[in-house]
Amino acid sequence: MGLIKSSFSFMVGTAVGVYVAQNYNVPNIQKLVNTGILIAKHIEENYRKPKKRNEDD
C-alpha cells in the first residue's frame, strides 16, 4: 500500500503543477537561477581581494 499512496500523491502533485503552469503566469525558474548565478559571479569578480604578488619575482 505504500507504493500506491506515494504514487497517488506524486500524480496529484503533477496534475496540479500542469494545471497551474497552463492557467497562470508562472515565472521561468531556470531563467531566474541563471540570472542569479550571473549576478553572483559579477559581484564575486568585482569585490574579490586582489592576489598578493610575490616580491621575489
mmJSON file of the N, C-alpha and C atoms, coordinates in Angstrom:
{"data_MODEL":{"atom_site":{
"group_PDB":["ATOM","ATOM","ATOM","ATOM","ATOM","ATOM","ATOM","ATOM","ATOM","ATOM","ATOM","ATOM","ATOM","ATOM","ATOM","ATOM","ATOM","ATOM","ATOM","ATOM","ATOM","ATOM","ATOM","ATOM","ATOM","ATOM","ATOM","ATOM","ATOM","ATOM","ATOM","ATOM","ATOM","ATOM","ATOM","ATOM","ATOM","ATOM","ATOM","ATOM","ATOM","ATOM","ATOM","ATOM","ATOM","ATOM","ATOM","ATOM","ATOM","ATOM","ATOM","ATOM","ATOM","ATOM","ATOM","ATOM","ATOM","ATOM","ATOM","ATOM","ATOM","ATOM","ATOM","ATOM","ATOM","ATOM","ATOM","ATOM","ATOM","ATOM","ATOM","ATOM","ATOM","ATOM","ATOM","ATOM","ATOM","ATOM","ATOM","ATOM","ATOM","ATOM","ATOM","ATOM","ATOM","ATOM","ATOM","ATOM","ATOM","ATOM","ATOM","ATOM","ATOM","ATOM","ATOM","ATOM","ATOM","ATOM","ATOM","ATOM","ATOM","ATOM","ATOM","ATOM","ATOM","ATOM","ATOM","ATOM","ATOM","ATOM","ATOM","ATOM","ATOM","ATOM","ATOM","ATOM","ATOM","ATOM","ATOM","ATOM","ATOM","ATOM","ATOM","ATOM","ATOM","ATOM","ATOM","ATOM","ATOM","ATOM","ATOM","ATOM","ATOM","ATOM","ATOM","ATOM","ATOM","ATOM","ATOM","ATOM","ATOM","ATOM","ATOM","ATOM","ATOM","ATOM","ATOM","ATOM","ATOM","ATOM","ATOM","ATOM","ATOM","ATOM","ATOM","ATOM","ATOM","ATOM","ATOM","ATOM","ATOM","ATOM","ATOM","ATOM","ATOM","ATOM","ATOM","ATOM","ATOM","ATOM","ATOM"],
"id":[1,2,3,4,5,6,7,8,9,10,11,12,13,14,15,16,17,18,19,20,21,22,23,24,25,26,27,28,29,30,31,32,33,34,35,36,37,38,39,40,41,42,43,44,45,46,47,48,49,50,51,52,53,54,55,56,57,58,59,60,61,62,63,64,65,66,67,68,69,70,71,72,73,74,75,76,77,78,79,80,81,82,83,84,85,86,87,88,89,90,91,92,93,94,95,96,97,98,99,100,101,102,103,104,105,106,107,108,109,110,111,112,113,114,115,116,117,118,119,120,121,122,123,124,125,126,127,128,129,130,131,132,133,134,135,136,137,138,139,140,141,142,143,144,145,146,147,148,149,150,151,152,153,154,155,156,157,158,159,160,161,162,163,164,165,166,167,168,169,170,171],
"type_symbol":["N","C","C","N","C","C","N","C","C","N","C","C","N","C","C","N","C","C","N","C","C","N","C","C","N","C","C","N","C","C","N","C","C","N","C","C","N","C","C","N","C","C","N","C","C","N","C","C","N","C","C","N","C","C","N","C","C","N","C","C","N","C","C","N","C","C","N","C","C","N","C","C","N","C","C","N","C","C","N","C","C","N","C","C","N","C","C","N","C","C","N","C","C","N","C","C","N","C","C","N","C","C","N","C","C","N","C","C","N","C","C","N","C","C","N","C","C","N","C","C","N","C","C","N","C","C","N","C","C","N","C","C","N","C","C","N","C","C","N","C","C","N","C","C","N","C","C","N","C","C","N","C","C","N","C","C","N","C","C","N","C","C","N","C","C","N","C","C","N","C","C"],
"label_atom_id":["N","CA","C","N","CA","C","N","CA","C","N","CA","C","N","CA","C","N","CA","C","N","CA","C","N","CA","C","N","CA","C","N","CA","C","N","CA","C","N","CA","C","N","CA","C","N","CA","C","N","CA","C","N","CA","C","N","CA","C","N","CA","C","N","CA","C","N","CA","C","N","CA","C","N","CA","C","N","CA","C","N","CA","C","N","CA","C","N","CA","C","N","CA","C","N","CA","C","N","CA","C","N","CA","C","N","CA","C","N","CA","C","N","CA","C","N","CA","C","N","CA","C","N","CA","C","N","CA","C","N","CA","C","N","CA","C","N","CA","C","N","CA","C","N","CA","C","N","CA","C","N","CA","C","N","CA","C","N","CA","C","N","CA","C","N","CA","C","N","CA","C","N","CA","C","N","CA","C","N","CA","C","N","CA","C","N","CA","C","N","CA","C","N","CA","C","N","CA","C"],
"label_alt_id":[null,null,null,null,null,null,null,null,null,null,null,null,null,null,null,null,null,null,null,null,null,null,null,null,null,null,null,null,null,null,null,null,null,null,null,null,null,null,null,null,null,null,null,null,null,null,null,null,null,null,null,null,null,null,null,null,null,null,null,null,null,null,null,null,null,null,null,null,null,null,null,null,null,null,null,null,null,null,null,null,null,null,null,null,null,null,null,null,null,null,null,null,null,null,null,null,null,null,null,null,null,null,null,null,null,null,null,null,null,null,null,null,null,null,null,null,null,null,null,null,null,null,null,null,null,null,null,null,null,null,null,null,null,null,null,null,null,null,null,null,null,null,null,null,null,null,null,null,null,null,null,null,null,null,null,null,null,null,null,null,null,null,null,null,null,null,null,null,null,null,null],
"label_comp_id":["MET","MET","MET","GLY","GLY","GLY","LEU","LEU","LEU","ILE","ILE","ILE","LYS","LYS","LYS","SER","SER","SER","SER","SER","SER","PHE","PHE","PHE","SER","SER","SER","PHE","PHE","PHE","MET","MET","MET","VAL","VAL","VAL","GLY","GLY","GLY","THR","THR","THR","ALA","ALA","ALA","VAL","VAL","VAL","GLY","GLY","GLY","VAL","VAL","VAL","TYR","TYR","TYR","VAL","VAL","VAL","ALA","ALA","ALA","GLN","GLN","GLN","ASN","ASN","ASN","TYR","TYR","TYR","ASN","ASN","ASN","VAL","VAL","VAL","PRO","PRO","PRO","ASN","ASN","ASN","ILE","ILE","ILE","GLN","GLN","GLN","LYS","LYS","LYS","LEU","LEU","LEU","VAL","VAL","VAL","ASN","ASN","ASN","THR","THR","THR","GLY","GLY","GLY","ILE","ILE","ILE","LEU","LEU","LEU","ILE","ILE","ILE","ALA","ALA","ALA","LYS","LYS","LYS","HIS","HIS","HIS","ILE","ILE","ILE","GLU","GLU","GLU","GLU","GLU","GLU","ASN","ASN","ASN","TYR","TYR","TYR","ARG","ARG","ARG","LYS","LYS","LYS","PRO","PRO","PRO","LYS","LYS","LYS","LYS","LYS","LYS","ARG","ARG","ARG","ASN","ASN","ASN","GLU","GLU","GLU","ASP","ASP","ASP","ASP","ASP","ASP"],
"label_asym_id":["A","A","A","A","A","A","A","A","A","A","A","A","A","A","A","A","A","A","A","A","A","A","A","A","A","A","A","A","A","A","A","A","A","A","A","A","A","A","A","A","A","A","A","A","A","A","A","A","A","A","A","A","A","A","A","A","A","A","A","A","A","A","A","A","A","A","A","A","A","A","A","A","A","A","A","A","A","A","A","A","A","A","A","A","A","A","A","A","A","A","A","A","A","A","A","A","A","A","A","A","A","A","A","A","A","A","A","A","A","A","A","A","A","A","A","A","A","A","A","A","A","A","A","A","A","A","A","A","A","A","A","A","A","A","A","A","A","A","A","A","A","A","A","A","A","A","A","A","A","A","A","A","A","A","A","A","A","A","A","A","A","A","A","A","A","A","A","A","A","A","A"],
"label_entity_id":["1","1","1","1","1","1","1","1","1","1","1","1","1","1","1","1","1","1","1","1","1","1","1","1","1","1","1","1","1","1","1","1","1","1","1","1","1","1","1","1","1","1","1","1","1","1","1","1","1","1","1","1","1","1","1","1","1","1","1","1","1","1","1","1","1","1","1","1","1","1","1","1","1","1","1","1","1","1","1","1","1","1","1","1","1","1","1","1","1","1","1","1","1","1","1","1","1","1","1","1","1","1","1","1","1","1","1","1","1","1","1","1","1","1","1","1","1","1","1","1","1","1","1","1","1","1","1","1","1","1","1","1","1","1","1","1","1","1","1","1","1","1","1","1","1","1","1","1","1","1","1","1","1","1","1","1","1","1","1","1","1","1","1","1","1","1","1","1","1","1","1"],
"label_seq_id":[1,1,1,2,2,2,3,3,3,4,4,4,5,5,5,6,6,6,7,7,7,8,8,8,9,9,9,10,10,10,11,11,11,12,12,12,13,13,13,14,14,14,15,15,15,16,16,16,17,17,17,18,18,18,19,19,19,20,20,20,21,21,21,22,22,22,23,23,23,24,24,24,25,25,25,26,26,26,27,27,27,28,28,28,29,29,29,30,30,30,31,31,31,32,32,32,33,33,33,34,34,34,35,35,35,36,36,36,37,37,37,38,38,38,39,39,39,40,40,40,41,41,41,42,42,42,43,43,43,44,44,44,45,45,45,46,46,46,47,47,47,48,48,48,49,49,49,50,50,50,51,51,51,52,52,52,53,53,53,54,54,54,55,55,55,56,56,56,57,57,57],
"pdbx_PDB_ins_code":[null,null,null,null,null,null,null,null,null,null,null,null,null,null,null,null,null,null,null,null,null,null,null,null,null,null,null,null,null,null,null,null,null,null,null,null,null,null,null,null,null,null,null,null,null,null,null,null,null,null,null,null,null,null,null,null,null,null,null,null,null,null,null,null,null,null,null,null,null,null,null,null,null,null,null,null,null,null,null,null,null,null,null,null,null,null,null,null,null,null,null,null,null,null,null,null,null,null,null,null,null,null,null,null,null,null,null,null,null,null,null,null,null,null,null,null,null,null,null,null,null,null,null,null,null,null,null,null,null,null,null,null,null,null,null,null,null,null,null,null,null,null,null,null,null,null,null,null,null,null,null,null,null,null,null,null,null,null,null,null,null,null,null,null,null,null,null,null,null,null,null],
"Cartn_x":[0.814,0.0,0.854,2.099,2.961,3.276,3.432,3.737,2.552,1.356,0.152,-0.056,0.176,-0.018,0.981,2.251,3.243,3.023,2.584,2.298,1.107,0.099,-1.084,-0.71,0.088,0.457,1.338,2.183,3.002,2.122,1.147,0.267,-0.597,-1.103,-1.903,-1.039,0.175,1.088,1.431,1.639,1.928,0.732,-0.46,-1.669,-1.883,-1.7,-1.853,-0.788,0.433,1.502,1.224,0.718,0.371,-0.759,-1.77,-2.896,-2.413,-1.592,-1.097,-0.238,0.634,1.51,0.715,-0.396,-1.179,-2.085,-2.532,-3.554,-3.054,-1.833,-1.314,0.042,0.44,1.716,2.809,3.383,4.4,5.773,6.643,7.951,8.829,9.739,10.673,11.779,11.777,12.711,14.145,14.358,15.711,16.305,15.498,15.971,16.331,15.514,15.807,17.096,17.319,18.539,19.757,19.671,20.799,21.117,20.097,20.306,20.976,20.534,21.143,22.602,22.932,24.321,25.167,24.637,25.367,25.644,24.676,24.858,25.878,25.811,26.765,28.191,28.378,29.713,30.219,29.334,29.715,30.159,29.394,29.747,31.052,31.211,32.415,33.653,33.556,34.708,35.042,34.024,34.272,34.776,34.383,34.732,35.748,36.38,37.4,38.644,39.294,40.541,41.6,42.432,43.48,44.482,45.024,46.007,47.293,47.921,49.188,50.28,51.116,52.227,53.455,54.159,55.418,56.469,57.21,58.229,59.489,59.549,60.707,60.734,59.587,59.513,59.962],
"Cartn_y":[-1.202,0.0,1.261,1.182,2.359,2.883,1.971,2.367,3.09,2.606,3.235,4.617,4.732,6.007,7.054,6.676,7.637,7.964,6.999,7.248,8.186,8.015,8.87,10.325,10.577,11.956,12.548,11.735,12.21,12.579,11.751,12.006,13.243,13.411,14.598,15.85,15.787,16.926,17.281,16.265,16.5,17.143,16.636,17.189,18.646,18.939,20.321,21.217,20.728,21.507,21.811,20.842,21.056,22.069,21.953,22.899,24.32,24.483,25.817,26.39,25.563,26.036,26.466,25.806,26.139,27.348,27.568,28.588,29.85,29.864,31.029,31.401,32.64,33.13,32.761,31.598,31.087,31.503,32.097,32.521,31.321,31.549,30.512,30.418,29.356,29.191,29.082,28.384,28.222,29.584,30.461,31.797,32.596,32.478,33.171,32.657,31.35,30.759,31.233,31.224,31.673,33.144,33.975,35.393,35.565,34.795,34.867,34.457,33.41,32.956,34.016,34.626,35.674,36.863,37.273,38.39,38.028,36.797,36.363,36.353,35.894,35.901,37.318,38.212,39.616,40.25,40.026,40.576,39.973,38.667,37.984,38.503,38.747,39.252,40.684,41.502,42.915,43.149,42.319,42.559,41.569,40.796,39.841,40.601,40.099,40.71,40.481,41.481,41.272,40.225,39.483,38.468,39.138,38.527,39.054,38.695,39.662,39.404,39.049,38.051,37.692,38.737,39.193,40.198,39.563,38.209,37.529,37.576,37.71,37.672,38.941],
"Cartn_z":[0.0,0.0,0.0,0.458,0.495,-0.895,-1.853,-3.225,-3.856,-3.59,-4.146,-3.533,-2.233,-1.545,-2.045,-2.214,-2.691,-4.159,-4.953,-6.369,-6.525,-5.672,-5.737,-5.456,-4.426,-4.113,-5.215,-5.824,-6.944,-8.136,-8.453,-9.601,-9.357,-8.142,-7.826,-7.917,-7.412,-7.496,-8.929,-9.757,-11.17,-11.869,-11.595,-12.221,-11.801,-10.534,-10.058,-10.691,-10.791,-11.416,-12.871,-13.61,-15.021,-15.133,-14.288,-14.304,-14.032,-13.02,-12.659,-13.786,-14.38,-15.452,-16.68,-16.952,-18.131,-17.921,-16.702,-16.48,-15.784,-15.321,-14.621,-15.192,-14.992,-15.487,-14.48,-14.651,-13.741,-14.284,-13.459,-13.958,-14.308,-15.247,-15.66,-14.614,-13.84,-12.732,-13.241,-14.347,-14.886,-15.261,-15.817,-16.178,-14.92,-13.879,-12.629,-11.994,-12.038,-11.472,-12.247,-13.575,-14.389,-14.147,-13.987,-13.697,-12.336,-11.342,-10.007,-10.026,-10.779,-10.876,-11.567,-12.617,-13.336,-12.422,-11.642,-10.712,-9.631,-9.119,-8.1,-8.646,-9.87,-10.489,-10.666,-11.093,-11.288,-9.967,-8.912,-7.602,-7.099,-7.281,-6.812,-7.544,-8.838,-9.601,-9.219,-8.957,-8.654,-7.241,-6.295,-4.903,-4.351,-5.216,-4.781,-4.345,-3.299,-2.865,-3.94,-4.193,-5.198,-4.729,-5.691,-5.34,-4.888,-3.895,-3.412,-4.408,-4.705,-5.61,-4.779,-5.235,-4.569,-4.955,-3.987,-4.268,-4.808,-4.839,-5.371,-6.895,-7.537,-8.994,-9.627],
"occupancy":[1.0,1.0,1.0,1.0,1.0,1.0,1.0,1.0,1.0,1.0,1.0,1.0,1.0,1.0,1.0,1.0,1.0,1.0,1.0,1.0,1.0,1.0,1.0,1.0,1.0,1.0,1.0,1.0,1.0,1.0,1.0,1.0,1.0,1.0,1.0,1.0,1.0,1.0,1.0,1.0,1.0,1.0,1.0,1.0,1.0,1.0,1.0,1.0,1.0,1.0,1.0,1.0,1.0,1.0,1.0,1.0,1.0,1.0,1.0,1.0,1.0,1.0,1.0,1.0,1.0,1.0,1.0,1.0,1.0,1.0,1.0,1.0,1.0,1.0,1.0,1.0,1.0,1.0,1.0,1.0,1.0,1.0,1.0,1.0,1.0,1.0,1.0,1.0,1.0,1.0,1.0,1.0,1.0,1.0,1.0,1.0,1.0,1.0,1.0,1.0,1.0,1.0,1.0,1.0,1.0,1.0,1.0,1.0,1.0,1.0,1.0,1.0,1.0,1.0,1.0,1.0,1.0,1.0,1.0,1.0,1.0,1.0,1.0,1.0,1.0,1.0,1.0,1.0,1.0,1.0,1.0,1.0,1.0,1.0,1.0,1.0,1.0,1.0,1.0,1.0,1.0,1.0,1.0,1.0,1.0,1.0,1.0,1.0,1.0,1.0,1.0,1.0,1.0,1.0,1.0,1.0,1.0,1.0,1.0,1.0,1.0,1.0,1.0,1.0,1.0,1.0,1.0,1.0,1.0,1.0,1.0],
"B_iso_or_equiv":[0.0,0.0,0.0,0.0,0.0,0.0,0.0,0.0,0.0,0.0,0.0,0.0,0.0,0.0,0.0,0.0,0.0,0.0,0.0,0.0,0.0,0.0,0.0,0.0,0.0,0.0,0.0,0.0,0.0,0.0,0.0,0.0,0.0,0.0,0.0,0.0,0.0,0.0,0.0,0.0,0.0,0.0,0.0,0.0,0.0,0.0,0.0,0.0,0.0,0.0,0.0,0.0,0.0,0.0,0.0,0.0,0.0,0.0,0.0,0.0,0.0,0.0,0.0,0.0,0.0,0.0,0.0,0.0,0.0,0.0,0.0,0.0,0.0,0.0,0.0,0.0,0.0,0.0,0.0,0.0,0.0,0.0,0.0,0.0,0.0,0.0,0.0,0.0,0.0,0.0,0.0,0.0,0.0,0.0,0.0,0.0,0.0,0.0,0.0,0.0,0.0,0.0,0.0,0.0,0.0,0.0,0.0,0.0,0.0,0.0,0.0,0.0,0.0,0.0,0.0,0.0,0.0,0.0,0.0,0.0,0.0,0.0,0.0,0.0,0.0,0.0,0.0,0.0,0.0,0.0,0.0,0.0,0.0,0.0,0.0,0.0,0.0,0.0,0.0,0.0,0.0,0.0,0.0,0.0,0.0,0.0,0.0,0.0,0.0,0.0,0.0,0.0,0.0,0.0,0.0,0.0,0.0,0.0,0.0,0.0,0.0,0.0,0.0,0.0,0.0,0.0,0.0,0.0,0.0,0.0,0.0],
"pdbx_formal_charge":[null,null,null,null,null,null,null,null,null,null,null,null,null,null,null,null,null,null,null,null,null,null,null,null,null,null,null,null,null,null,null,null,null,null,null,null,null,null,null,null,null,null,null,null,null,null,null,null,null,null,null,null,null,null,null,null,null,null,null,null,null,null,null,null,null,null,null,null,null,null,null,null,null,null,null,null,null,null,null,null,null,null,null,null,null,null,null,null,null,null,null,null,null,null,null,null,null,null,null,null,null,null,null,null,null,null,null,null,null,null,null,null,null,null,null,null,null,null,null,null,null,null,null,null,null,null,null,null,null,null,null,null,null,null,null,null,null,null,null,null,null,null,null,null,null,null,null,null,null,null,null,null,null,null,null,null,null,null,null,null,null,null,null,null,null,null,null,null,null,null,null],
"auth_seq_id":[1,1,1,2,2,2,3,3,3,4,4,4,5,5,5,6,6,6,7,7,7,8,8,8,9,9,9,10,10,10,11,11,11,12,12,12,13,13,13,14,14,14,15,15,15,16,16,16,17,17,17,18,18,18,19,19,19,20,20,20,21,21,21,22,22,22,23,23,23,24,24,24,25,25,25,26,26,26,27,27,27,28,28,28,29,29,29,30,30,30,31,31,31,32,32,32,33,33,33,34,34,34,35,35,35,36,36,36,37,37,37,38,38,38,39,39,39,40,40,40,41,41,41,42,42,42,43,43,43,44,44,44,45,45,45,46,46,46,47,47,47,48,48,48,49,49,49,50,50,50,51,51,51,52,52,52,53,53,53,54,54,54,55,55,55,56,56,56,57,57,57],
"auth_comp_id":["MET","MET","MET","GLY","GLY","GLY","LEU","LEU","LEU","ILE","ILE","ILE","LYS","LYS","LYS","SER","SER","SER","SER","SER","SER","PHE","PHE","PHE","SER","SER","SER","PHE","PHE","PHE","MET","MET","MET","VAL","VAL","VAL","GLY","GLY","GLY","THR","THR","THR","ALA","ALA","ALA","VAL","VAL","VAL","GLY","GLY","GLY","VAL","VAL","VAL","TYR","TYR","TYR","VAL","VAL","VAL","ALA","ALA","ALA","GLN","GLN","GLN","ASN","ASN","ASN","TYR","TYR","TYR","ASN","ASN","ASN","VAL","VAL","VAL","PRO","PRO","PRO","ASN","ASN","ASN","ILE","ILE","ILE","GLN","GLN","GLN","LYS","LYS","LYS","LEU","LEU","LEU","VAL","VAL","VAL","ASN","ASN","ASN","THR","THR","THR","GLY","GLY","GLY","ILE","ILE","ILE","LEU","LEU","LEU","ILE","ILE","ILE","ALA","ALA","ALA","LYS","LYS","LYS","HIS","HIS","HIS","ILE","ILE","ILE","GLU","GLU","GLU","GLU","GLU","GLU","ASN","ASN","ASN","TYR","TYR","TYR","ARG","ARG","ARG","LYS","LYS","LYS","PRO","PRO","PRO","LYS","LYS","LYS","LYS","LYS","LYS","ARG","ARG","ARG","ASN","ASN","ASN","GLU","GLU","GLU","ASP","ASP","ASP","ASP","ASP","ASP"],
"auth_asym_id":["A","A","A","A","A","A","A","A","A","A","A","A","A","A","A","A","A","A","A","A","A","A","A","A","A","A","A","A","A","A","A","A","A","A","A","A","A","A","A","A","A","A","A","A","A","A","A","A","A","A","A","A","A","A","A","A","A","A","A","A","A","A","A","A","A","A","A","A","A","A","A","A","A","A","A","A","A","A","A","A","A","A","A","A","A","A","A","A","A","A","A","A","A","A","A","A","A","A","A","A","A","A","A","A","A","A","A","A","A","A","A","A","A","A","A","A","A","A","A","A","A","A","A","A","A","A","A","A","A","A","A","A","A","A","A","A","A","A","A","A","A","A","A","A","A","A","A","A","A","A","A","A","A","A","A","A","A","A","A","A","A","A","A","A","A","A","A","A","A","A","A"],
"auth_atom_id":["N","CA","C","N","CA","C","N","CA","C","N","CA","C","N","CA","C","N","CA","C","N","CA","C","N","CA","C","N","CA","C","N","CA","C","N","CA","C","N","CA","C","N","CA","C","N","CA","C","N","CA","C","N","CA","C","N","CA","C","N","CA","C","N","CA","C","N","CA","C","N","CA","C","N","CA","C","N","CA","C","N","CA","C","N","CA","C","N","CA","C","N","CA","C","N","CA","C","N","CA","C","N","CA","C","N","CA","C","N","CA","C","N","CA","C","N","CA","C","N","CA","C","N","CA","C","N","CA","C","N","CA","C","N","CA","C","N","CA","C","N","CA","C","N","CA","C","N","CA","C","N","CA","C","N","CA","C","N","CA","C","N","CA","C","N","CA","C","N","CA","C","N","CA","C","N","CA","C","N","CA","C","N","CA","C","N","CA","C","N","CA","C","N","CA","C","N","CA","C"],
"pdbx_PDB_model_num":[1,1,1,1,1,1,1,1,1,1,1,1,1,1,1,1,1,1,1,1,1,1,1,1,1,1,1,1,1,1,1,1,1,1,1,1,1,1,1,1,1,1,1,1,1,1,1,1,1,1,1,1,1,1,1,1,1,1,1,1,1,1,1,1,1,1,1,1,1,1,1,1,1,1,1,1,1,1,1,1,1,1,1,1,1,1,1,1,1,1,1,1,1,1,1,1,1,1,1,1,1,1,1,1,1,1,1,1,1,1,1,1,1,1,1,1,1,1,1,1,1,1,1,1,1,1,1,1,1,1,1,1,1,1,1,1,1,1,1,1,1,1,1,1,1,1,1,1,1,1,1,1,1,1,1,1,1,1,1,1,1,1,1,1,1,1,1,1,1,1,1]
}}}
